Amino acid sequence: MTDDSKLEDLGAASIDVIEIIFELEEKFNVDISKLAGKDSSGGKKDEDALNQVALMTIQDMARAVQALVNAKRA
């Protein structure tokens, strides 16, 4: 795994991505759906957010989660 790896490139199935998202949300108390610029209201928006997260690199995801954490502190 490298900073440029994507979850989908690592063989993560949709359920794996969901579990990773839930773990990150719980660990950092953030709403990952905001990574895709969506509100967490269910349906297509959540699916779009999941797909976008799956396509992010590990480095991009780490930066995005850090930005969400920083925004909460502000």
C-alpha positions as CSV (number, residue, x, y, z in Angstrom):
1,M,0.0,0.0,0.0
2,T,1.3,3.4,-0.9
3,D,0.0,7.0,-0.6
4,D,-1.2,6.7,-4.3
5,S,-3.1,3.4,-3.7
6,K,-6.9,3.6,-4.1
7,L,-9.2,1.4,-2.1
8,E,-10.5,-0.2,-5.2
9,D,-7.0,-0.9,-6.4
10,L,-6.3,-2.7,-3.1
11,G,-9.3,-5.0,-3.8
12,A,-11.7,-3.4,-1.3
13,A,-15.2,-4.4,-2.0
14,S,-18.1,-2.1,-1.3
15,I,-18.6,-3.6,2.2
16,D,-14.9,-3.0,2.9
17,V,-15.2,0.6,2.0
18,I,-18.3,1.0,4.1
19,E,-16.5,-0.5,7.1
20,I,-13.5,1.8,6.6
21,I,-15.8,4.8,6.4
22,F,-17.6,3.8,9.6
23,E,-14.3,3.3,11.4
24,L,-13.0,6.7,10.3
25,E,-16.2,8.4,11.2
26,E,-16.2,6.8,14.6
27,K,-12.5,7.3,15.3
28,F,-12.5,11.0,14.2
29,N,-16.1,11.9,14.8
30,V,-16.6,13.2,11.3
31,D,-19.2,12.7,8.5
32,I,-17.3,11.1,5.6
33,S,-20.2,11.8,3.2
34,K,-18.9,15.4,3.3
35,L,-15.8,14.2,1.5
36,A,-18.0,14.0,-1.6
37,G,-19.7,17.3,-0.8
38,K,-23.0,15.6,0.0
39,D,-25.3,15.5,3.0
40,S,-25.8,12.1,4.6
41,S,-29.5,11.7,3.8
42,G,-29.4,8.2,2.3
43,G,-30.0,6.8,-1.1
44,K,-28.2,7.9,-4.2
45,K,-26.2,10.6,-2.3
46,D,-24.7,8.1,0.0
47,E,-23.9,5.7,-2.9
48,D,-22.2,8.6,-4.7
49,A,-20.1,9.4,-1.6
50,L,-19.1,5.8,-1.2
51,N,-18.0,5.6,-4.8
52,Q,-16.1,8.8,-4.6
53,V,-14.3,7.6,-1.4
54,A,-13.4,4.2,-3.1
55,L,-11.8,6.2,-5.9
56,M,-9.7,8.4,-3.6
57,T,-6.0,7.7,-3.0
58,I,-5.0,6.8,0.6
59,Q,-3.2,10.2,0.7
60,D,-6.3,12.1,-0.5
61,M,-8.5,10.3,2.0
62,A,-6.1,11.1,4.9
63,R,-6.0,14.8,3.8
64,A,-9.7,15.0,3.5
65,V,-10.4,13.4,6.9
66,Q,-7.8,15.8,8.4
67,A,-9.6,18.7,6.8
68,L,-12.9,17.5,8.3
69,V,-11.3,17.3,11.7
70,N,-9.8,20.7,11.3
71,A,-13.1,22.2,10.3
72,K,-14.8,20.8,13.4
73,R,-12.1,22.5,15.6
74,A,-12.7,25.9,13.9
